[in-house]
Amino acid sequence: MAQTSSPLHHDDIALVLDSVTDARTGHSLLALGKLEGFRLEEGKLSVALAVPKEKAALLSPLCDEAAMRLKALPDVQDATIILTAHRPAAPAQPGAARPPAGAGHRPFGGPPADPNAPVLPGVKAVIAVASGKGGVGKSTTATNLAIGLAQEGLKVGLMDADIHGPSLHRMLGTAGKPEVHNGRLQPIPVWGLHAVSIGMLVEEKQAMIWRGPMVMGAITQFLTDVDWGELDVLVVDMPPGTGDAQLSLMQKVPLAGAIIVSTPQDIALIDARRGVSMFEKMKVPVLGLVENMSYFCCPNCGHNTELFGHGGARKEADAMGVPFLGEVPLLATIRASSDEGTPIVASDPDSEAAQAFRRIARTTADALRRQTTAQ
């Protein structure tokens, strides 16, 4: 079905179809068919869905429900789902070559990747920056850590795997979308490193309402369809928690280590313990804990106030037998530099905040070098 200019995106339609499920099988309408296209004209939305001919009658009630939900999309006043016959694949001819695994959806174009090819062949080490919960400054830590590692003389990449809440593009101050060469996305060079975030590929106001398989697919493509080149270390900013994204990353590439970010108070440390436990169960070395927002330094009188307590992450690291990488103060300059797209380690490397991140980067670089020597 031809598609006219529309504010809707293929993913908007797919998300609605995926939300309507068959009560008997639990399968979604999207899983039971194939979205072939859509057209939106004068408020009337027509969606073409290819399904097996014998299932068309059974899927009709699901289509009616999906059509009602599609009316909630922007600029849609009425919606219709048109079922088309889905032809079964013809049997393979004797001697015919089979398509390689993973040769289906290629969002950046180009030939499909060899399914047996190694993932990230030019990357010496991959480290994950994680947190048990959101709001502890994980992305700020990942950004400044990556730049700090580059200042230590390493070739560094920074990958934003926080699909639902990508923010590295804003923190790095990047503008425009990455280029694609021969079906390979080119990371954007910025602040001495190379970075990719899904925030560079979508509109900033677009909500990333994705289910687990979609998140895992995006992370896989950031690993296999991005031209990372030769790197000493790839820093991955993980989403908070211990879910699909973390497991997907650990299944795709061997991690050289993980860094857990927490604030000092007990409620945050509870979740930090879960993060440490997850990586240990997956046989991933925990490089250490970072205590962010460790104390507030008053810009007027210079007095330190421990808003969230102090030293909790250090005590927790000692109790769990993992390294403590350092503490980062709660300073307005860190917030301002992140909002402005000028990370504090790059924009003011001699400041107290930058020195805190650089000490963490130096300790991390030393740990990676020891791993390389041991190998």
N, C-alpha and C positions, 0 to 999 in steps of 0.2 A: 504494500500500500504506500503510495507516495505521501510524503509529509510536507506540508506547507510550513512557512515560517511561524514559529509558535514559541510562547514562553515556557512551554512544557518540555521536559527532557525525557528521553527513553527510560531513564532510571525512575522518574516520577511515576510513570505508568507501571513499570515492573514492580515497584514497591507496593502499589495497591493490589496488583494481582497476587503478589506473594502473601498479602495479609488475609486473603480469603482461602479457607482450607476446607477440605472434604472431611466431614465428621467421622466417616467410616475409616478412611485410610490415614488421615492426618496430613495428606499431601496438599500443598497449595495449588491454586489454579495456575500459577506460573510454572510450577514443577510438572504439572500435568499437560501443559501445552508449550507452545513456542510463540513468543511475542514477535510478530513479523513487521509491525509498523502501526502508525496512527496518524490521524488527520484531525486538526482542529480548525473549524471554519465557523465564524459568527456564533461562537459559543457552543457549537455542536461537535462533540468529540466522538470519532469512530476509531475503534481499536480492532485490528486484525489479529486473531489468535489461531494458530494452527494446532489442531488436535487430531488424534486418531479418529477415523470416521465412526468406528463402533462406540466411541465414548461420548460423542457429541450430545446425545439426549441426556446422559447422566450429568454432564457438565453444565447444562442449561441453567439450573437453579443457582449454581455458583456464579455464572456469568451475570445473572440478574443482580445478585448481591454486589458483585464487583462494580457493575455499572452504577449502582447507587453511590458507592464510595468514590467513584471517579468524579462524581458531580461536585465533590468537595475541593477538587483541585482548582487552582487559579484560572479564571476566565472560562470555566466550564459550566454551562447551564444545563446541558443534556448530554448523556453518554450512551453509546451503544457498543456492544462487543460482537463482532462478526466472526463466527467460527468458520475456518477453512479446513479442508481436508489435509491431513498430514500424511504424506506418503511414506511408507516404510522404506528403509534403505535397501537398495538392490543388493543381492548376494554378491560377494566378491568373486571376481573371475579368477580361475586358477592361474597362479603365477603373478597376479597383480600385487603391487606393493601396497602395504597398509600405511595409512597416514600415521606419522609419529604421535605418541601421546602428547597431549597439550597443544595440538596443532589447531585448536578451535579459535576462540576469541583472541584476537591480537589487537588491542586498543591502539597501539602505536604503529601498526602496520609492519611491514617487513616479513621475512621468512620466519617460520616457527623455530624456537630454540630446540636444540638437540636434547631430548629428555634425559640422556645419559651424561650430559655435560655437567661439570662441577659448578656449584653455585658460588659466585663471588671468587673466581679463581685468582684474581689479582689482589685480594684483600688478605693481609696477614693476620689480622685479629678483628673480631667483632665484639663489642661490649654493649650491654643493655643498661640504660639508666631508667630505673623503675621506682615505683612507690606503691605502697599498699592502698593509698587513698589519694583523691585529688586535692588540689589546693595547697600542696606543700612546697611548690616551687620546683617541681621536677624538670619542666621544660626550660626554665631559666638556668637551672644547674646544668642540664645537658648542653645547652647552647654555649655557656661560658666555659664548661669543661672542654668541649670540642675545640674552641678557639685557643684555650690554654694549652692543649696538647699540640696544636699546630705551632704555638710559640715555643714549645719544647723541641721543635725541629722535626716533628712527625708529619707525614702526609695523611691528612684526616678527611673523612667523609662524615656527613651528618644526615641521618635518615629519620624523618618524622613518621613514626608508626602509630602515633596517637590519632587514629583515623577519625574518631568522632569529634575530637576537639583539637584539630591542628592549629598550632600557633607559631611554629618556628619561622614561617615565612614573614610574619609580622616582627618577630624578635630580631630577625636578621636584616630586616629592611629591604627585602628583595621586591622587585617589581617586574611584572611580565611573567609569561609562562616559559618553562624550559623548552629548548629546541629538541626536535626529534631527528636523528640521523640514522637512516637505514633501519627504522623500526626500533631504535634504542633511544630512550630518553636521556638527555644530557644534563647532569647535575649543574646547578648554577654556582659558579665560583664567587665566593663572598667571604671577606674577613679571613683570608688565608686557608679556607677549606672549601669543599664541594658539598652542596646540600640539595636535598629533595624533600618536599612536603606535599601532601595532597592539597594543602592550602594554596599551593602555587598553580594547581590545575583546575580549581573550581571557584565559583564566585564566593566571596568572603561571607556573604549572608546566607549561603545555601546550607541547610541543615543536613548533616551526614547521618541519615536515619537508615543505618545498614544493619542487617543481621550478621550473625557470626560468620557464615560462609563467605559473605561479601567482604568482610574485614580481612579474613584470611587470604582471600584472593588478591586483595589490594596489596597486602604485605608481600605475598609471593611475587607479584609483578614488580614491586620496588626492589626486590632482590635479584630478579632474573632479567627484567626488561630495562634496567637502568645501566648506563655505561659508566660504572664506578671507576674503572681503570685500575691503576696500581695505587694501593693505599697501605699505609702502615696500620691504620685502625679505622674502623667504621663505627661511629657512635650512634646508637639507636635510641631515640626517645620513645619509650614505651607508653601506652595508655595506662592509667592507674588500675590497680587491681591485679587479679591472678586469673585471667580468662583466656579466650580464644587467641587473641593476638600474641600473648606471651608463648603459649604452646605452639602456635604456628611458627613463630620465629625459631624456637628451639628445635623444632622438627626439621627445619629447612637448612640451618647452618649451625655448626658447632660454635658455641659462644666461648670466648676467652675469659669472660667474667661478667658479673653484674654489679652495679652500684645502686644501693637503695637510698632514697632520699626521704627524710622524715623531719618533722618539727619536734621540739623537745617534749611536748606534753604526752601523757600516757595514752590518750585516746588515739593519737597518731602512731605511737609506737606499737600498739596492738596490731595494726595493719602492717607495719613494717616487719614484724615478726613473721606474718604470713608470707610476705614477699621473700624473705630470707629462706623460709622453709620450702617454698615452691622451687626456688633455684637449687637448693641443696638436694631435693628429691630428684630433680632432673640432672643431677651431676654437673651443675654449672658452678664454677668457683665464684664465691661472693667476694669481690675485691674490697668491699667495705661499705660502711654507713656514712652518710653525710647528714649533719644536723643543720638544717636551714632555718632561717629566722631565729637564730640562737639567742639573740638579744637585740634590743633596740637602743641605738646610740642617738641621744638627743642632739640635733644639729646646733642647738643654741648653747647648751651648757656642757655638752660632752659627756653627760652622765649616762651610764648603761642601765637599762631597765629590762628585766627578764620577763617579758610579756607572757611567754608560753612556758615558763620554767627555763631551766638551763642544765645541760649536761645529760639529759635523758638518753640521747642517742649514744653517747660515749659509754654510759653504763650498760645500755642494752647490747652494744657491740661486745663489750667485755663478757657479759653474761652468755652470749651466743657463741663466743669464740671466733668472732670475725673482726677484721681491722676497722678502726675508726679513722676515717679519712680527713675529718676536719669539720669546723663549724663556720657558718656564713651568717653575718649579722643581718638584721632587718634594717635596711637603709633605703631612704627615698631615692637615692641615686640608682640603685639597682632596678627599682620599679620604673623610674623615668627612662633609663637607658633602654630597657626592654620595650617599653611602649614606643620609643622613638626609632627603634630598629638599629640602635648603636650599642651592642652588648658592652657591658662595663669593662670586661677584660680587654677589649679592643679599643674602646673610646677613651678609657682612663686607666691604663694598665698599672699605674703607681698608686692608685687609691686603695683604701683599706679593703673595700669590697673585692676589687680585682685581685689583690694579693691573696685573699682568702681562697678564691677560686683557683688561682695559679698554684697555690700550695697543694690543693687537691689534685690538680692536673699533673703536677710534678710527681706526687706519690703514685698516681695511676700509671704514668709513663714508666716509672721505675719498676712497678709490678709487671707491666707488659714486657719490659726488657728482660726481666728475670725469667719469665715464662719462655721467651724466645731462646735464651741461653740454655735453659734446662732441656729444651727440645733438641 
